[in-house]
């Protein structure tokens, strides 16, 4: 009799869109769900955390869930900016659903202004390395996919082995 744990991986492949940023480089864009509503995000392996735009995120919140944050954040083309925090009821990357996901809100209007100026759709945030590392993210540029894997642990129930029958 053997009792143990089985580890399975839920593999999820997200389609990516390769955006040409006015002939000056590329961004990767993915579709996610925030509290059940579809949203677009930039995939950024250089971003330490997943962040959302403090203006655009309000379209996805069920209630006022934003709190002031006392730290200044850096990156995304600015030296420092005031940030806020939010807890999303659900954040889904395909079949991978993260409940009560805590994230930082920044003013990303400069990103969305550039996007709309060159004919691209606005994004609600940036998918960063916190998620990419946790879910072992692999980007395949030729297939334009982001593969994530979520470990799932199940208990293996004890079972008695049946004796082999003689013939």
N, C-alpha and C positions, 0 to 999 in steps of 0.2 A: 504494500500500500504506500502511495506517495502523495503527499500534499505539498503544494508549492504555489508559486506565482507564475503566471504567463504574461509576458509583455508583448503586446501587439502595437503596431504603429498605424495610425490613421494617416494615410498619405493624401495630401490635398494639393492639386495643381491649379494655380490661379493663372488665368490668361493675363498677359501684360501687353500694354500698348506702348510702342516706342515713339515718343514724341520728339519731333525735330524742333529744337528751340531756335527758330529763325536762322537756321544755317550755322549756328554757333555751338552746337553740341546737342545732347539728347537727355531726356528724362524718361524714366519708366513710370507708367501709370497703371494702377490696379483698381478693380472695383471691389468694394467691401460693403458690409452692412453695419450700420450703427443704429441700435435700437430698432432693428427690423427694416430700416430704410436704406436703399442703395446710395452709396457715396463713392466719390473718386478720391484716391490718394496717390501721392508720389512715393515710389519706393526709393529709399535713399540709404545705401549701406554705410555712408559716412555720418549719418545722423545717429547720435548715441541713443536717443529715445524717440518713440512715436509721439508726435505732437499734432494738435489740431488748431485750426484757425479759430480765434475767439469770436469772430463774427459769423462764419459759416456754420459752426457747430450748433448754434442756437436753433437751426432748422431741424435738428435731430434729437433734441432733448425733450423729454416728457414733462419736465418741470425745471424750475430754476435750480440747477445742480452745480453751479460754478462758485468757487471760493477764491479769494485773493491769495496769492502766494508771495512770500516775503523774499524769495530769491530772484535775482536777475538771470535770464538765460542768454546764452551766446550762440552764434551761428546763424545760418540761413541768410547770409549776406548783411548782417548787422553786427555791431560790436556788442551791444547788450540791449535787452528789452524786458519790460515788466511782464511777468507771466501770471497766469491763474491756473487753478487745478480743477479737474472735473472727474467724476466717476460715471462712466457710461454703464447703463444697465446691461447692455450686451454689445459686443464688438465681434463680428463674424468675418472670418477669412475663409470663404467657401464653407466647408463643413466643420471647420474648426471655430468653435464659438467660445469666446472668453466672457465670462460673467463678471460684472462689477469691475470693469477695467479702469484703473486710475491713470490719468494722463495729464499732461501739461497743455495749457492753451496759450498760444502766442498770437501776435498780430501778423498774419501771413498775407495781408492785403497787397503787399508789394509783389508777391508771387502771383496772386490772382490777377492783379492789374496787368502784369506782363503777359500772362496767359490770354486774357481776353483781348489785349492789344494785337496779338498775333493769331487770333481766331481759334484759340483753344478753350475748352471748358474749364471752369473753376474747379479747384480741388478743395476738399475739406480738411486735408492734413497731409502729414508725411509719415509713412511707415518706416520706422527706424530699426536700429540694430537690437534693441531690447526684444522685439518680437522675432526678428530674423535669427538671432542666436538661440533663443528659447525653443523655437520650432525648427531648428536646423535648416534654415532657408537656403535654397540653391537656385540661382538665377541661370536660366539657359537662354542666352541671347538669340541663338539661331531659331529656337522654337518659340521664343517670346513667352516663357512661362516662369513662374516662381513656384517651386515645390517646397511645401512645408510638411513636417511630420510631427504628429502629436503622440507621445507614448500613452498607451492605455494599459493599465494593469488589471488583471483578473485573477481571482483565486482559482487554482486548479483543485477541483474536488477530489477527495480520496475515492478510489474505486478498487474493488477487488478484481484481480486478474482471474479470468476464467482459465481453468486448466486446459491444456491441449488435449484434444481427443485422439485416441489411437484409432488407426484405420485397420 
